[in-house]
Amino acid sequence: MSMGQDWRMTEQPSSGGDALFGHAPYEYGAVAPAGAVLFTAGACPLDSDGSVVGLSDHGAQAGVALDNLTIALARFGARLEDLVKTTVYVVGDRNDLLVVWDVVAGGLAPHRPPSTLLGVSVLGYAGQLVEIEGIAALSDHRKSEAIG
């Protein structure tokens, strides 16, 4: 089974003799620099009227949810590359998870924050198949821009 395109699978440094798989399409951890930490609500595949878009289309919903996460981050002076952790929720089977992951990983590239991809039975809006939460680290400079 493939976990996405090869361009995202890079060798990760090992701390010695550890047994972590070295070709995962995400990082195992991230250290947040000094500054503020931003916790986002789950970004949903909603249009500006609050309607779910891309009904029955996991890829389309993943793209819109990622766009909405980008907008939410920007409200606080953050960008996708400031993410230090994402959690991606997907209603569907393993193939649906992989479709969503390909969209999310491609949208974040070349940045690869540690991420958790979860299959769930239901999400909050009728017809919603995808939701993306993010945690971002704001540098002191960005923190002052977001507050000021």
N, C-alpha and C positions, 0 to 999 in steps of 0.2 A: 504494500500500500504506500502510495506517495503522500508526502506531507506538503505538497506545493512544488513550485518551480525551483530548480537547482540554484538559480542566481541568488536565492536567499539563504542557502545552506552554506555557511562558512565555518571554518575551523574555529573553535572557541578555546581560549587558553585554559589549561588545566592547572590546578593548584598543586599538582604532584601526582600521586597515584590514585586520584579519585576515579569513580566509576560513572560519572555523568556522561551521557551520550553527547559526543562532540559535534554533531551535525544537526542539532535541533534548529528549527527556523525561527528562533527567538532566543533572547538572552536568559540566563538563569537568575540573574539578579542585577540590581542597579543601586548605585549609591547616589542619593540626592545631595546636591551641593547645598551650602548654607543659604538660607533664604526661607521663603514661605512655601508651604505645600498646598496645592489646590486639589480638592477632591470634587470630581464632577458627578452629577446625577447621571443615570444611564441615558445616553443619547439614543433617541428612538428615530425610526424612519418616518418622521412626520413632516408634512409640508407646512407652509406659513399659516395655513388655516387650521392646523391641528389634525389633519386627516392622514391616516396611514397610506403611504405610497408603495408601489411595487407589490401589490397583493399577490401572493403565491410565488414571488420571485426573490429568493434569498440573496442573490447577488445584488439586485437593485436596492433592496432594503439595507444591505450592508454599506453600499456606497452612500446612500442618503444619511444613514446613521453616522458614518464617519464624517461626512460634510457637517452635520449638526454638532458633532463633537468638536470639530475644528472651530466652528462659530462660538460654541460655549467657552472653549479655551481662550479664544481671542478677547472675549468680554473681560477677562482677568489678566490680559497681557501675556498669555501663554500661546505656544505653538505646538504642533504635533511632536516636534523634536524635543520638547520639554517633558513629554510623558516619561514617567519612570515605571509605570505599571498600567496594563489594561486588563479588563475582564470582558469577554465577549460571550453573550448569551444567545443561543440559537435554538429555536423550536424546529425539530426535524431529526433526521438520521445522520449517521456519520458522513455520508456524502454531502449532505447539506452543510455540515460543519466545515468541511474542506472547501466548499464553494465560498462560504463566508470568510474563512481564514485567508484564502487567496486574495479576496478583495481588500480585506483589512491590512494584511501584510504588504500588499502592493501599494496601498495608500500611505502607509507609514514609511516605506522604504526611502532611503537606505537605513533609516532609524529602526531599531529592533528592540523596543522596550520589553521587559519580561511580561508575558501575557498568559492568561488562563482562558481557554476555550471550553465552554460548557454547553452540553445539550440539556435543555429544559423542556418541560411539558407545556407550559403556557407563559405568555408575557402579558403585560398590563392592558394593551389596546387590542381590540378585536382585529384579527388579521395580522397582528405584529409577529414577525418571525425572528427579528434581530434587535439586540440592544448592546451598546458598548459603553462601559464605564472607564474613566481614566483618572489616574493620579499623576499630577504634574508637579515638577519642582520649579519654582520661580526664583531666579537669581535676585539678589538685592536690588539690582537696577530695574528689572521687570516688576518686582514687588512694588517699588515706589511709583512706577508708571500706572500699575493697576489700581493702586489706592488713591493716587493723586489725580 
